[in-house]
Amino acid sequence: MATVQHDLNADLHSHSTASDGTLDSATLAARAKANGVELWALTDHDELAGLPAARAAAERVGLPFLDGVEISVTFAGTTVHIVGLGIDPANEELAAGIADVRAGREERARQMGDGLAQVGIRGAYEGAMKFAPNPLLVSRTHFGRFLVASGVAPDMRSVFGRYLTEGKPGYVEHRWARLGDAVRWIRAAGGVAVIAHPGRYKFTPTEEYALFSEFQAHGGEAIEVVTGSHHAGDIAKYTDMALEFGLLASRGSDFHDPHESRLDLGLQPTPLALSLRLTPVWSRWTEDELRAKPVAP
């Protein structure tokens, strides 16, 4: 049996224009290849439409690729993201599940626009839609881009803090998928379920332990240890939690845009393996499965 390559430059969390990224699949694939990525996954929010083009683009540049998705989940009153890696995009159960998740986004977006109008920011819904190539997936990110472009705030971080987080005028609570359903859809599609960027969630220790326990009980297999929003303390903490719960460890930039994202594709500050005791999530696939597919003549 081949030895698992712990220091593989894998980027298993990124977004295209099919959800809330600003680059198309071909541009992402070329950027990942140029940045030294050795295994790439596209994980658009609640959307599979970008995957065929992403796989084709990865094949053209000789980049091993995993089909992915990022599903919005509500757990303990908080939005949590569950990434699915190595999924079959044609799986009907997964496609139907995420279609249901998408269904409430338009009404939520209209309510966000109404909330912003009450503090004097008019036309935010229409403005956000202009920044959303996929109108079914208009999100807080698209509202943020509109507000920055309109001069309401200087950058995405400040606009979220002032307008788009809980308690602010543009924030609308929404109930997403249940954790167990999201994991089940991913498993039905042959994929591995991963808790995305766990350091971002404002859980109490008890709530976080419940998240990990329930995720594992439903068949979840991995967590992101190295990701764009994790600092060194987070990486150390979630290394320990991966070991405690017997979970595989994943790695990804959570790249959306060259100017907005904290990390560029493939430029995470450390290899996954702070400890060789961690097992990388890519150990779930064989070397042949991860090898770049040749471009058809």
C-alpha positions, 0 to 999 in steps of 0.5 A: 500500500502506497504511503499517504503524501501528507505534504500534498499541496491540496486546495479542497475548498474554493468557489466559482461564479456558479455561487459567490466566487468572482472567477470562472472555472477555467480561470480558477483551474489555471490559477490553481495550477500556477500556484502549485496546487497538486489536488483541487476541488471546486466547492460552490455553495449549494450548487453543482452547476460549475463542476463539469466545466471545472473538471474539464478545465482541470484536465486541460491543465493537468490538475487532479480534481475532486468534484465538491460542494459546500452545503449550508446547514443550520445547527444550534441556531448557527449557519454551519457549512459542510463540504462534500468531496469526491461526490457524484454530481449526477446523484439525484438525492444530492441534487434534490437536497441542495435544490431545496436549500437554494429555494429560500434564498430569493425571499431571504435576499428580498428581506435583506434588501428591505432591512437595508432600505430601512437604514437609508440604503435603497436598491440593495436587492437589485444591486446585489443581483447584478453581482450574482451571476447565478440569481438563485444563489444571491448571498450576503457576499453579493450584497457586500460587493454591492455595498462596497462598490456603492461606497457605503463601506470601504471593504468587505470586512467592514461592510459585513461588520456594519450591515450583514452580521447578526443584529445588523440591518441587512442580516436575515436569519434563515433555516438551512438544511439539517446536519444529518440530511447534508451528510446523508446527501453527500454520502449518497453521492459517494462523497466524504463529508467535511466540517468547513472552517470550524474556527469560524463558528461562535459556538460554546465548547458544549455546542461545538462538542455536540456539532462534532459528535452529531456530525460523526454519528451521521457518518461525517468523516473529516474537518478542515484543519488548515483553511483561510480563516484559521490562525495558528491557534485554530490549526493546533486546536482542530488538529487535536479535535481531529485526533480526538474524534478520529476524523480525517483532516482537510485543507483548503483556502476557501478562495472566492476572489483575488482581492477579497480572500484571505488566502490565494489558491494553494497558498495556505501557510502550512502543510496539512500535517502539523503531526504525522498522526493526522490522516489527510482526507485525500487518503480516501482515494487511490493514487490512480483516482487522484491522478490528472486525467489526460486531455482527449485528443 
